[in-house]
Amino acid sequence: MTQGKSHHDIFLKACEKLGKVPKNCLVREDNEAGIEVAYRVGISVICIPDIK
C-alpha cells in the first residue's frame, strides 16, 4: 500500500483484515477527504469534527 490515508486502498484493506464487506463497516473520520473516500467505497461514515 503506497497511498496515503485518504486513498480507498486503506479502507478496503481494513475491511479485508476484518473479514467484512465495506457496506457492513463504519468509519469515524475527521478529515473531509477521508469521509469522501469512505463514502465512495460504500462504507458508512460518522464525521467527528476536528477541535483544532
MODELLER restraints for C-alpha pairs under 7 A, 6 or more apart:
rsr = mdl.restraints
at = mdl.atoms
rsr.add(forms.Gaussian(group=physical.xy_distance, feature=features.Distance(at['CA:6:A'], at['CA:33:A']), mean=5.68, stdev=0.5))
rsr.add(forms.Gaussian(group=physical.xy_distance, feature=features.Distance(at['CA:6:A'], at['CA:34:A']), mean=4.77, stdev=0.5))
rsr.add(forms.Gaussian(group=physical.xy_distance, feature=features.Distance(at['CA:6:A'], at['CA:37:A']), mean=6.44, stdev=0.5))
rsr.add(forms.Gaussian(group=physical.xy_distance, feature=features.Distance(at['CA:7:A'], at['CA:37:A']), mean=6.48, stdev=0.5))
rsr.add(forms.Gaussian(group=physical.xy_distance, feature=features.Distance(at['CA:8:A'], at['CA:37:A']), mean=5.72, stdev=0.5))
rsr.add(forms.Gaussian(group=physical.xy_distance, feature=features.Distance(at['CA:8:A'], at['CA:38:A']), mean=6.84, stdev=0.5))
rsr.add(forms.Gaussian(group=physical.xy_distance, feature=features.Distance(at['CA:8:A'], at['CA:41:A']), mean=6.88, stdev=0.5))
rsr.add(forms.Gaussian(group=physical.xy_distance, feature=features.Distance(at['CA:11:A'], at['CA:38:A']), mean=6.78, stdev=0.5))
rsr.add(forms.Gaussian(group=physical.xy_distance, feature=features.Distance(at['CA:15:A'], at['CA:21:A']), mean=6.03, stdev=0.5))
rsr.add(forms.Gaussian(group=physical.xy_distance, feature=features.Distance(at['CA:15:A'], at['CA:22:A']), mean=6.10, stdev=0.5))
rsr.add(forms.Gaussian(group=physical.xy_distance, feature=features.Distance(at['CA:22:A'], at['CA:41:A']), mean=6.90, stdev=0.5))
rsr.add(forms.Gaussian(group=physical.xy_distance, feature=features.Distance(at['CA:22:A'], at['CA:42:A']), mean=5.68, stdev=0.5))
rsr.add(forms.Gaussian(group=physical.xy_distance, feature=features.Distance(at['CA:22:A'], at['CA:43:A']), mean=4.98, stdev=0.5))
rsr.add(forms.Gaussian(group=physical.xy_distance, feature=features.Distance(at['CA:23:A'], at['CA:42:A']), mean=5.42, stdev=0.5))
rsr.add(forms.Gaussian(group=physical.xy_distance, feature=features.Distance(at['CA:23:A'], at['CA:43:A']), mean=5.20, stdev=0.5))
rsr.add(forms.Gaussian(group=physical.xy_distance, feature=features.Distance(at['CA:23:A'], at['CA:44:A']), mean=6.96, stdev=0.5))
rsr.add(forms.Gaussian(group=physical.xy_distance, feature=features.Distance(at['CA:25:A'], at['CA:43:A']), mean=5.73, stdev=0.5))
rsr.add(forms.Gaussian(group=physical.xy_distance, feature=features.Distance(at['CA:25:A'], at['CA:44:A']), mean=6.54, stdev=0.5))
rsr.add(forms.Gaussian(group=physical.xy_distance, feature=features.Distance(at['CA:26:A'], at['CA:43:A']), mean=5.84, stdev=0.5))
rsr.add(forms.Gaussian(group=physical.xy_distance, feature=features.Distance(at['CA:26:A'], at['CA:44:A']), mean=4.89, stdev=0.5))
rsr.add(forms.Gaussian(group=physical.xy_distance, feature=features.Distance(at['CA:26:A'], at['CA:45:A']), mean=5.71, stdev=0.5))
rsr.add(forms.Gaussian(group=physical.xy_distance, feature=features.Distance(at['CA:27:A'], at['CA:43:A']), mean=6.76, stdev=0.5))
rsr.add(forms.Gaussian(group=physical.xy_distance, feature=features.Distance(at['CA:27:A'], at['CA:44:A']), mean=6.23, stdev=0.5))
rsr.add(forms.Gaussian(group=physical.xy_distance, feature=features.Distance(at['CA:27:A'], at['CA:45:A']), mean=4.78, stdev=0.5))
rsr.add(forms.Gaussian(group=physical.xy_distance, feature=features.Distance(at['CA:27:A'], at['CA:46:A']), mean=6.19, stdev=0.5))
rsr.add(forms.Gaussian(group=physical.xy_distance, feature=features.Distance(at['CA:28:A'], at['CA:45:A']), mean=5.86, stdev=0.5))
rsr.add(forms.Gaussian(group=physical.xy_distance, feature=features.Distance(at['CA:28:A'], at['CA:46:A']), mean=4.79, stdev=0.5))
rsr.add(forms.Gaussian(group=physical.xy_distance, feature=features.Distance(at['CA:28:A'], at['CA:47:A']), mean=5.91, stdev=0.5))
rsr.add(forms.Gaussian(group=physical.xy_distance, feature=features.Distance(at['CA:28:A'], at['CA:48:A']), mean=6.34, stdev=0.5))
rsr.add(forms.Gaussian(group=physical.xy_distance, feature=features.Distance(at['CA:29:A'], at['CA:35:A']), mean=6.01, stdev=0.5))
rsr.add(forms.Gaussian(group=physical.xy_distance, feature=features.Distance(at['CA:29:A'], at['CA:45:A']), mean=6.98, stdev=0.5))
rsr.add(forms.Gaussian(group=physical.xy_distance, feature=features.Distance(at['CA:29:A'], at['CA:46:A']), mean=6.32, stdev=0.5))
rsr.add(forms.Gaussian(group=physical.xy_distance, feature=features.Distance(at['CA:29:A'], at['CA:47:A']), mean=5.17, stdev=0.5))
rsr.add(forms.Gaussian(group=physical.xy_distance, feature=features.Distance(at['CA:29:A'], at['CA:48:A']), mean=5.63, stdev=0.5))
rsr.add(forms.Gaussian(group=physical.xy_distance, feature=features.Distance(at['CA:30:A'], at['CA:47:A']), mean=5.65, stdev=0.5))
rsr.add(forms.Gaussian(group=physical.xy_distance, feature=features.Distance(at['CA:30:A'], at['CA:48:A']), mean=4.78, stdev=0.5))
rsr.add(forms.Gaussian(group=physical.xy_distance, feature=features.Distance(at['CA:30:A'], at['CA:49:A']), mean=5.41, stdev=0.5))
rsr.add(forms.Gaussian(group=physical.xy_distance, feature=features.Distance(at['CA:30:A'], at['CA:50:A']), mean=5.72, stdev=0.5))
rsr.add(forms.Gaussian(group=physical.xy_distance, feature=features.Distance(at['CA:35:A'], at['CA:45:A']), mean=6.43, stdev=0.5))
rsr.add(forms.Gaussian(group=physical.xy_distance, feature=features.Distance(at['CA:38:A'], at['CA:45:A']), mean=6.84, stdev=0.5))
rsr.add(forms.Gaussian(group=physical.xy_distance, feature=features.Distance(at['CA:39:A'], at['CA:45:A']), mean=6.70, stdev=0.5))
